[in-house]
Amino acid sequence: MTSGRARAVLRQRTRTLTVVVALAAAVALVTSPSALAAYSSARLSVVRSGTVVTLRATVSSGDDATASVQIFAPAGSSVSTGQTPGTVLGPVDARVAVGDLGGQEFPIQGELTVATPGQVPAAEAAACLQGVPATATWLMSLSAAGQTFGFPMYVVATPGAASPAYLRVCLPAPDLPEGDPSRAPLGVELLSAELVIRGVFGPVASGAWVSVWTPYAPGAGTPDPASAVAAPAIVAPGRVALTARARGIRAVITGRVTQAGQGRAGAIVTVFGGPKRSALTRLGRVRTKTLGTFAYTARAGTFFRVSASAGQAASRGACDRVTAPSVPGIPCVNPTISGFTAVSAVVRKR
């Protein structure tokens, strides 16, 4: 999605463009990108709430430009694509780098909508889909300071496969010479996009979303499949269990927080206690250790429960458990796991 690589030739000039007036004064142009950039920072995170899915895809400005991204839905997901053209599926918050402004980065906002017939040229869709039919075409329409950028996104059903469907977006090459018809307008590169998608994916308690990222060969404007990477995002509920043992009038409360079968380090555990099940008050907070374990000593109390919360984080071992559907052998990078809140049962100290 972006290229912030070292440039071999620098030249200064002032340009008068609509986007310059709206975003900032013209800045130094940077051309002739180096071919030394990597492609390893791609990352996907996913938040689910019922039938609302929030996808956040990012890549570093130091990586090669992204040619395409596919995001596979988890096994067992139901996918509904019968929305009326023009339907707004949700907001989009993104960030772009403008090559014609020396790679300056700007936040842009917009909406994800169901495309109307003809809104995305057939030739553009065919080039991206490579002969695979789409069950729906969406459009990320993003605007900033009077400029509008449209990025089509396609939904492709995969009946019989591990994933029921995937989303595919193709991005124009930003670092081609000016005047090349295949060059992205203004040399714009999409660095990140957070999409809220409502009413498309049925509720699923857990699963792995797998994104597959393909970069452009530096300066060539052609995809480089050999450098593709897969970035999974695990969505799973968390659980917390505890025991309370008497130590005089005190109680030693120990337990473990787990998610996707592994201990969750760094989770915040809030301890509640009291003389009766119906009269629990907050006593204190602790963080879980490496294996998800925690311990807390209460000065008094007979009954106890805890709540645990954790934010989205890197996922230890996810790359060992998740492979990209239909694309074996692609390196796995930057796996994430979703945040959660979990509440234990009430226990009595023994």
WOGI-V821362 format. One record per pair of residues at least 6 apart in sequence whose C-alpha atoms are under 6 Angstrom apart, sorted by sequence separation. I is the first residue (numbers start at 1). GAP is how many residues later the second one is. D is the distance in Angstrom with one decimal. If there is no record, write none. Layout:
i/gap/d
I/GAP/D
I/GAP/D
//
This chain:
i/gap/d
20/6/5.7
47/6/5.9
97/6/5.0
98/6/5.5
142/6/5.6
158/6/5.1
216/6/5.5
217/6/5.8
245/6/5.4
257/6/5.8
258/6/5.2
274/6/4.6
288/6/4.9
47/7/5.1
97/7/5.3
142/7/5.2
158/7/5.0
176/7/5.4
216/7/4.2
217/7/5.2
245/7/5.3
257/7/5.7
273/7/4.6
46/8/5.7
97/8/4.2
141/8/5.9
157/8/4.2
215/8/5.8
216/8/5.3
244/8/5.5
272/8/5.6
273/8/5.5
46/9/4.8
96/9/5.4
141/9/4.6
156/9/5.5
174/9/5.5
215/9/5.6
244/9/4.4
272/9/5.1
96/10/5.5
140/10/5.6
156/10/5.4
173/10/5.2
174/10/4.8
243/10/5.7
272/10/4.3
15/11/5.6
45/11/5.3
95/11/5.6
140/11/5.0
155/11/5.9
173/11/5.5
214/11/5.7
243/11/5.5
271/11/6.0
272/11/5.3
14/12/5.3
44/12/5.7
95/12/4.3
139/12/5.8
155/12/4.7
172/12/4.9
242/12/5.5
271/12/5.5
44/13/4.6
94/13/5.8
95/13/5.7
139/13/4.4
154/13/5.5
174/13/4.3
242/13/4.0
271/13/5.5
319/13/5.8
43/14/5.8
94/14/5.3
138/14/5.8
139/14/5.8
154/14/5.1
174/14/5.7
214/14/4.4
241/14/5.4
270/14/5.9
271/14/6.0
13/15/6.0
43/15/5.4
138/15/5.0
153/15/5.6
174/15/5.9
213/15/5.4
241/15/5.7
270/15/4.4
12/16/4.7
42/16/5.8
93/16/4.7
137/16/5.9
153/16/4.6
213/16/5.4
240/16/5.8
269/16/5.5
12/17/6.0
42/17/4.5
92/17/5.7
137/17/4.6
212/17/5.8
240/17/4.4
269/17/5.3
11/18/5.9
41/18/5.3
92/18/5.1
136/18/5.9
212/18/4.4
239/18/5.7
268/18/6.0
269/18/5.9
41/19/5.7
91/19/5.9
92/19/5.1
136/19/5.1
211/19/5.5
239/19/5.3
268/19/4.7
10/20/5.2
91/20/4.4
135/20/5.6
211/20/5.1
238/20/5.7
267/20/5.5
315/20/5.4
90/21/5.9
134/21/5.5
135/21/5.6
210/21/5.9
211/21/5.9
238/21/4.5
266/21/5.5
267/21/5.3
314/21/5.8
315/21/4.8
9/22/5.8
90/22/5.5
115/22/5.7
134/22/4.7
210/22/4.2
266/22/5.0
314/22/4.3
315/22/5.3
9/23/5.8
89/23/5.5
115/23/4.9
209/23/5.7
265/23/5.2
313/23/5.5
8/24/5.7
39/24/4.9
88/24/5.9
89/24/5.5
114/24/4.4
115/24/5.7
209/24/5.1
236/24/5.9
265/24/5.1
313/24/5.5
7/25/5.6
38/25/4.9
39/25/5.8
88/25/4.4
113/25/5.5
208/25/5.7
265/25/4.7
312/25/5.7
7/26/4.4
37/26/5.3
87/26/5.5
113/26/5.4
208/26/4.5
275/26/5.2
277/26/5.8
312/26/4.4
7/27/5.5
37/27/5.6
86/27/5.8
87/27/5.3
112/27/5.6
207/27/5.9
265/27/4.7
274/27/4.6
275/27/5.0
312/27/4.3
6/28/5.6
86/28/5.1
112/28/4.6
207/28/5.4
263/28/4.6
264/28/4.4
273/28/5.8
274/28/5.9
311/28/4.0
85/29/4.9
86/29/6.0
111/29/5.9
206/29/5.0
263/29/4.1
274/29/5.6
310/29/5.1
85/30/5.5
111/30/5.6
206/30/4.3
273/30/5.5
310/30/5.5
85/31/4.8
110/31/5.4
273/31/4.3
309/31/5.6
5/32/5.8
110/32/4.3
272/32/5.6
309/32/4.3
109/33/5.2
272/33/5.4
308/33/5.6
109/34/5.9
272/34/5.9
308/34/5.2
108/35/5.8
257/35/4.9
271/35/4.6
307/35/5.6
108/36/5.3
256/36/5.2
270/36/5.4
307/36/4.3
256/37/4.2
270/37/5.3
255/38/5.7
269/38/5.6
306/38/5.5
255/39/5.6
269/39/4.4
305/39/5.8
254/40/5.6
268/40/5.5
254/41/4.3
268/41/5.4
305/41/4.6
128/42/5.9
253/42/5.6
267/42/5.6
304/42/5.5
176/43/5.9
253/43/5.1
267/43/4.7
304/43/5.4
175/44/5.7
252/44/5.9
303/44/5.6
252/45/4.5
303/45/4.5
251/46/5.7
302/46/5.7
251/47/5.1
302/47/5.6
173/48/5.3
250/48/5.5
250/49/4.6
250/50/4.7
249/51/5.5
4/57/4.6
5/57/5.4
3/58/5.0
4/58/4.5
2/59/4.9
3/59/5.4
3/60/5.3
3/61/5.0
3/62/5.1
2/63/4.6
1/64/4.7
1/65/4.0
30/72/5.3
29/73/4.6
27/74/5.5
28/74/5.7
100/86/5.3
75/87/5.4
100/87/5.8
75/88/4.8
99/88/4.4
74/89/5.6
98/89/5.7
99/89/5.8
73/90/5.6
98/90/4.5
97/91/5.7
73/92/5.9
97/92/5.2
73/93/5.8
96/93/5.4
72/94/4.2
96/94/4.5
71/95/5.3
96/95/5.2
71/96/5.1
95/96/5.4
70/97/5.4
95/97/5.3
70/98/4.4
94/98/5.3
69/99/5.7
94/99/4.2
69/100/5.5
93/100/5.8
68/101/5.6
93/101/5.2
229/101/5.5
231/101/5.7
68/102/4.3
92/102/5.5
229/102/5.1
230/102/4.7
231/102/5.1
233/102/5.7
235/102/5.9
238/102/5.8
67/103/5.8
68/103/5.9
92/103/4.7
229/103/5.9
231/103/5.9
232/103/5.0
233/103/4.8
234/103/4.5
235/103/5.0
239/103/5.5
241/103/5.8
246/103/5.8
67/104/5.2
231/104/5.6
233/104/5.6
238/104/5.8
240/104/5.6
245/104/4.9
246/104/5.6
91/105/5.7
244/105/4.4
245/105/4.8
90/106/4.8
90/107/5.3
89/108/5.2
89/109/5.3
210/114/6.0
80/120/4.8
79/121/5.5
79/122/4.8
22/123/5.0
78/123/5.7
78/124/5.0
59/132/5.8
58/133/6.0
74/133/5.1
58/134/4.3
74/134/5.1
57/135/5.6
74/135/5.3
57/136/5.5
73/136/5.2
56/137/5.7
72/137/5.6
56/138/4.2
72/138/5.1
55/139/5.6
71/139/5.6
55/140/5.2
71/140/4.2
54/141/5.5
70/141/5.4
54/142/4.4
70/142/5.1
53/143/5.9
69/143/5.6
53/144/5.2
69/144/4.6
52/145/5.7
52/146/4.5
68/146/5.4
67/147/5.6
51/148/5.3
66/148/6.0
67/148/4.9
66/149/4.1
67/149/5.3
51/150/5.7
65/150/5.6
66/150/5.8
51/151/5.2
65/151/5.6
51/152/5.2
50/153/4.9
67/156/5.8
35/183/5.5
2/187/5.1
1/188/5.5
43/188/5.6
45/188/5.3
1/189/4.8
2/189/5.3
44/189/5.8
1/190/5.0
43/291/5.7
//
